[in-house]
Amino acid sequence: MRHRSTSKTRTRRVTAILGTAAVVLGGSLLAGAPAATAAPPQPGKADTSGVVKRVGGATAVRLASPADCQNYHVCLWTGTGYTGWWVAFGGNYAVCEGWRFEGTVWQDNVGSIWNRASGPISVWNRYADGSYNYSKLGWLPSNYSYSNVFSRVMDAWVYDPNNNCTSLNLHAL
């Protein structure tokens, strides 16, 4: 499937894997970045049985290699070197739309990431105060990957082609 731009909407097919982010995040971290808010959806639990689980546009499976991360997906692993629990997020997303994964094995535990989406994404940390406020950790271009302890605070990602999201539309995994 190919991304098609229209004059009425700016949506993109977003897919990627979580991987290494030292270079991009180091250059794009925003000190004192404004907080973004999101409505509190009903969270789900990640599949821990090793069987594939589908939640909306997300697919979770116990083990997967980088080859399993398809074009137009955002992929995350709990382990370094693209090992451990894996989740792939695919679909068409509006600007500032994406996924949150609090209460799953990926919450504060992204060892590897790969952004194979058709455009950039931004990654977010949810405030520890119980609110649905998020702080931006960084901005990852398309095809960005990192495999050595990407983030121990990341809780969400959104499609962010202009690096200017402040209000997030998040689906819960």
C-alpha positions as CSV (number, residue, x, y, z in Angstrom):
1,M,0.0,0.0,0.0
2,R,1.3,3.4,-0.9
3,H,0.7,6.7,0.9
4,R,-1.5,9.1,-1.1
5,S,-1.7,12.8,-0.2
6,T,-4.9,14.7,-0.6
7,S,-5.6,18.4,-0.4
8,K,-8.2,17.9,2.3
9,T,-6.4,15.7,4.8
10,R,-2.8,15.0,5.8
11,T,-2.7,11.4,6.7
12,R,0.1,9.0,6.3
13,R,0.5,5.3,6.6
14,V,2.6,4.9,9.7
15,T,4.8,1.9,10.5
16,A,8.1,1.6,12.2
17,I,10.1,-0.3,14.7
18,L,11.7,1.1,17.8
19,G,15.5,1.0,17.5
20,T,18.5,3.2,18.3
21,A,17.8,6.8,19.0
22,A,21.0,8.3,20.4
23,V,21.9,10.5,17.5
24,V,18.4,11.7,16.5
25,L,17.1,12.1,20.1
26,G,20.3,13.7,21.2
27,G,19.9,16.4,18.5
28,S,16.2,16.8,18.9
29,L,15.5,16.6,22.6
30,L,13.5,19.6,23.6
31,A,14.5,20.9,27.1
32,G,11.4,22.3,28.7
33,A,9.2,21.2,25.8
34,P,5.5,21.9,26.3
35,A,3.4,19.1,27.6
36,A,0.9,17.4,25.4
37,T,-2.4,16.0,26.7
38,A,-4.4,13.0,25.6
39,A,-7.8,11.7,26.6
40,P,-7.6,8.7,29.0
41,P,-8.7,5.6,26.9
42,Q,-9.2,2.2,28.4
43,P,-5.8,0.5,28.5
44,G,-5.3,-3.1,27.4
45,K,-2.7,-5.6,28.3
46,A,0.0,-6.8,26.0
47,D,-0.1,-10.5,25.0
48,T,2.2,-12.6,27.1
49,S,1.4,-16.0,25.7
50,G,3.5,-15.8,22.6
51,V,0.4,-15.9,20.4
52,V,-0.1,-13.0,18.0
53,K,-2.5,-10.4,19.3
54,R,-4.2,-7.7,17.2
55,V,-5.5,-4.5,18.8
56,G,-6.7,-2.1,16.1
57,G,-3.7,-1.5,13.8
58,A,-1.2,-3.0,16.3
59,T,0.1,-6.6,16.2
60,A,2.0,-8.0,19.2
61,V,4.0,-11.2,19.2
62,R,6.5,-12.8,21.6
63,L,9.6,-12.8,19.4
64,A,10.3,-11.2,16.1
65,S,13.4,-10.2,14.1
66,P,13.9,-6.9,12.2
67,A,12.8,-8.7,9.1
68,D,9.4,-8.9,10.6
69,C,9.0,-5.2,10.7
70,Q,7.3,-4.3,7.4
71,N,7.3,-1.1,5.5
72,Y,4.8,1.5,6.9
73,H,5.1,0.2,10.4
74,V,6.5,1.4,13.7
75,C,8.1,-1.5,15.6
76,L,9.2,-1.8,19.2
77,W,11.1,-4.5,21.1
78,T,11.7,-4.9,24.8
79,G,15.2,-6.1,24.3
80,T,18.4,-4.7,22.7
81,G,19.4,-6.0,19.3
82,Y,15.8,-6.3,18.2
83,T,15.0,-9.1,20.7
84,G,12.4,-9.7,23.3
85,W,8.7,-8.8,23.1
86,W,7.8,-7.1,19.8
87,V,4.9,-5.0,18.7
88,A,4.3,-3.5,15.2
89,F,2.0,-0.6,14.6
90,G,0.6,-0.1,11.1
91,G,-2.2,1.9,9.5
92,N,-3.0,5.3,8.3
93,Y,-2.7,8.1,10.9
94,A,-3.6,11.7,11.0
95,V,-1.1,14.2,12.2
96,C,-0.5,13.8,16.0
97,E,-2.3,10.4,16.1
98,G,-0.6,7.3,17.4
99,W,-0.4,4.8,20.2
100,R,0.2,4.7,23.9
101,F,1.3,1.5,25.8
102,E,1.1,2.1,29.5
103,G,0.4,-1.1,31.4
104,T,2.2,-3.2,28.8
105,V,5.6,-4.8,28.6
106,W,6.7,-1.8,26.4
107,Q,5.9,0.8,29.0
108,D,9.3,2.4,30.0
109,N,11.0,-0.6,28.4
110,V,11.8,0.0,24.8
111,G,15.1,-1.7,24.0
112,S,14.9,-1.3,20.2
113,I,12.9,0.8,17.8
114,W,12.5,1.1,14.1
115,N,10.4,3.8,12.4
116,R,9.4,2.3,9.0
117,A,6.5,4.7,8.7
118,S,6.2,6.9,5.6
119,G,7.1,9.9,7.7
120,P,8.6,11.1,11.0
121,I,7.2,10.2,14.4
122,S,7.7,11.8,17.8
123,V,8.1,9.7,21.0
124,W,6.6,10.7,24.4
125,N,6.8,10.0,28.1
126,R,3.6,10.1,30.2
127,Y,3.9,12.2,33.4
128,A,4.2,10.1,36.5
129,D,1.4,12.1,38.3
130,G,-1.4,10.0,36.9
131,S,-2.5,12.6,34.5
132,Y,-2.7,12.1,30.7
133,N,0.0,14.7,30.1
134,Y,3.0,13.8,28.1
135,S,6.4,15.3,27.5
136,K,8.1,15.0,24.2
137,L,11.3,12.9,24.2
138,G,12.3,13.3,20.6
139,W,11.5,13.2,16.9
140,L,12.5,10.3,14.6
141,P,12.7,10.5,10.8
142,S,11.4,7.7,8.6
143,N,13.5,4.6,8.6
144,Y,15.2,5.6,11.9
145,S,16.3,2.5,13.9
146,Y,18.1,2.0,17.2
147,S,18.8,-1.3,18.9
148,N,20.7,-0.6,22.2
149,V,18.4,0.5,25.0
150,F,16.3,3.1,23.1
151,S,14.3,4.4,26.1
152,R,13.4,3.5,29.6
153,V,10.8,6.2,29.8
154,M,8.9,6.1,26.5
155,D,5.2,5.5,26.7
156,A,3.7,6.6,23.4
157,W,4.4,7.7,19.8
158,V,2.5,9.8,17.2
159,Y,2.8,10.6,13.5
160,D,4.5,14.0,13.6
161,P,5.6,15.1,10.1
162,N,6.2,18.8,11.1
163,N,7.7,18.1,14.6
164,N,5.0,20.3,16.2
165,C,2.5,18.1,17.9
166,T,1.1,19.4,21.2
167,S,-2.3,17.7,21.4
168,L,-2.1,13.9,21.0
169,N,-4.8,11.5,19.7
170,L,-3.7,8.2,21.2
171,H,-5.0,4.7,20.9
172,A,-4.4,2.3,23.8
173,L,-2.6,-1.0,23.3
